[in-house]
Amino acid sequence: MTECAVILAGGQANRMGGGDKGRLMLGDQSLIHRVIERISPQVDSIVLNANGDLSRFDDLGLPVVADSVAGFPGPLAGVLAGMDWAAEQGHEWLISVAADTPSFPLDLAARLAEGDTPVVLAATPDPERGRLPQPTFGRWQVALRDDLRAALNDGVRKIRQWTQAKGESLVVFGPDDFFNINTPEDLAWAEQHLR
């Protein structure tokens, strides 16, 4: 069974002052190049989800799809855009990763495939709750796309509001596997720790 992945880069990056977070440099590489390097060996094909002028990503050599739901409704819309693309390519499953998380696990796709539910989300250990979901990192059954489209059109925005209704399962990774860069301080920390 072949896998494809969507890189979610459609956010507005308000806490970083706007622009494309994936273009921020970490060492000698942009975040998005690091993400592409990590996910490429794990899947057969990759699509990028972004909004605005999609030609600004031409240098990446990837297909780029925009949200089909207006108004920047969040990562679920990016997952839906990825699902629609995956369906056109004949894929049954889609892996989602975030463009601002440069050190996610190299066995992400394989570990998520161990789940036996229509949606499998990554999680990290949490001392208080046991497991803390990382909902932009998941494995999604493409056949759910019309259901997801309807939910988005009904105003659903929180990933887990929808995934829990679909019977999600969680796969627990390491505590620091999904460090994401939302602020200049995060980027400074990553410069010191993620080289």
C-alpha positions in Angstrom: 0.0 0.0 0.0 1.5 3.3 -1.0 1.5 6.4 1.2 1.4 10.0 0.4 2.0 13.0 2.6 0.7 16.6 2.9 3.0 19.2 4.4 0.7 21.7 6.2 2.0 25.2 5.5 -1.2 27.1 5.1 -1.2 29.0 8.4 -0.7 32.7 8.8 2.2 32.6 11.2 0.9 35.5 13.3 3.2 34.8 16.3 6.2 35.0 13.9 5.0 38.3 12.4 3.4 36.7 9.4 4.9 35.2 6.2 5.8 31.6 5.6 7.3 30.0 8.7 8.6 27.1 6.6 11.0 29.5 4.9 12.7 30.4 8.2 16.3 29.3 8.3 17.5 26.8 10.9 21.2 26.5 10.5 21.9 26.3 6.8 18.5 24.9 5.8 14.9 26.2 5.8 12.4 24.5 8.0 10.4 23.3 5.0 13.5 21.8 3.4 14.2 19.9 6.7 10.6 18.7 6.7 10.8 17.5 3.1 14.0 15.7 3.8 12.5 13.9 6.8 9.2 12.8 5.2 10.5 12.0 1.7 11.9 8.6 2.5 8.8 7.6 4.4 6.2 8.1 1.6 5.9 7.8 -2.2 4.7 11.3 -2.9 4.3 14.7 -1.2 1.9 17.6 -1.7 2.3 21.0 0.0 -0.8 22.8 1.4 -0.5 26.6 1.3 -2.6 29.6 0.7 -2.1 32.9 -1.2 0.2 33.0 -4.3 1.1 29.3 -4.7 3.9 30.1 -7.2 6.1 31.2 -4.4 6.8 27.6 -3.7 7.7 26.7 -7.3 11.4 26.2 -6.2 10.4 23.2 -4.0 9.4 21.1 -7.0 6.2 19.9 -5.2 2.6 20.1 -6.2 0.9 22.8 -4.1 -2.8 22.8 -3.1 -4.8 25.6 -1.4 -7.5 25.2 1.1 -10.9 24.6 -0.5 -12.7 26.2 2.5 -12.4 30.0 2.6 -11.2 32.1 5.6 -8.1 30.3 6.9 -10.1 27.7 8.8 -7.0 26.0 10.1 -5.1 22.7 9.7 -8.2 20.6 9.1 -8.7 22.4 5.8 -5.1 21.6 4.9 -5.8 18.0 5.6 -8.9 18.1 3.4 -6.9 19.7 0.6 -4.3 16.9 1.0 -7.0 14.2 1.0 -8.6 15.6 -2.2 -5.1 15.5 -3.9 -4.5 12.0 -2.5 -7.8 10.8 -3.9 -6.9 12.1 -7.4 -3.6 10.2 -7.2 -5.4 7.0 -6.1 -4.1 6.9 -2.5 -6.1 5.4 0.3 -4.2 7.0 3.1 -2.6 10.4 3.8 0.1 11.3 6.3 0.0 14.9 7.5 3.1 16.8 8.9 3.6 20.4 9.9 6.0 22.7 8.0 7.2 24.3 11.3 8.3 21.0 13.0 11.7 20.2 11.7 12.7 17.2 13.8 9.6 14.8 13.8 10.4 11.1 13.8 12.0 9.4 10.8 9.7 6.4 11.4 6.5 8.6 11.7 4.6 7.0 8.8 5.5 3.4 9.8 4.5 3.9 13.4 1.2 5.7 12.5 0.4 2.8 10.2 0.3 0.5 13.2 -3.0 2.2 14.2 -6.2 0.4 13.1 -8.6 3.3 13.1 -9.7 5.7 10.2 -7.6 8.4 11.9 -4.4 7.8 13.8 -2.7 10.8 15.5 0.7 11.2 16.9 1.0 11.9 20.6 3.7 12.7 23.2 3.9 11.5 26.8 2.3 14.0 29.2 2.8 13.7 33.0 -0.8 14.9 33.8 -2.9 13.5 31.0 -0.8 10.5 29.9 -0.8 11.3 26.2 -0.8 14.7 24.6 -2.1 14.5 21.0 -0.1 16.2 18.2 -3.0 16.5 15.8 -1.2 18.0 12.8 0.7 14.7 12.6 -1.6 12.0 11.6 -2.7 9.3 9.2 -6.0 9.9 7.6 -8.2 7.6 5.6 -8.8 9.4 2.3 -12.4 8.0 2.1 -13.4 10.4 4.9 -12.8 13.5 2.8 -16.5 14.2 2.1 -17.3 13.8 5.8 -14.5 16.2 6.7 -15.7 18.7 4.0 -19.2 18.7 5.5 -17.8 19.2 9.0 -15.7 22.1 7.9 -18.7 23.7 6.1 -20.6 23.2 9.3 -18.0 25.2 11.2 -15.8 22.5 12.8 -12.3 23.9 13.3 -10.7 21.9 16.0 -9.0 18.8 14.7 -9.9 16.6 17.6 -13.5 17.6 17.6 -13.7 15.8 14.3 -11.2 13.0 14.8 -12.6 11.8 18.1 -16.0 11.5 16.4 -14.4 9.3 13.8 -12.8 7.0 16.4 -9.2 8.2 16.4 -6.4 6.3 18.0 -3.1 7.7 19.3 0.5 6.5 18.8 2.9 7.8 21.5 6.3 9.0 20.4 9.1 10.7 22.4 8.6 13.8 24.5 10.4 16.2 22.2 9.7 14.6 18.8 7.3 17.3 17.7 8.9 20.5 18.9 7.4 23.2 16.6 8.5 26.7 15.9 5.8 29.3 16.7 7.9 32.3 18.0 11.3 33.8 17.6 12.2 32.3 20.9 11.3 28.8 19.6 13.6 29.4 16.7 16.4 30.5 18.9 16.0 27.3 21.0 16.0 25.1 17.9 19.2 26.8 16.7 20.8 25.5 19.9 19.3 22.1 20.1 18.2 20.8 16.7 21.3 21.2 14.6 
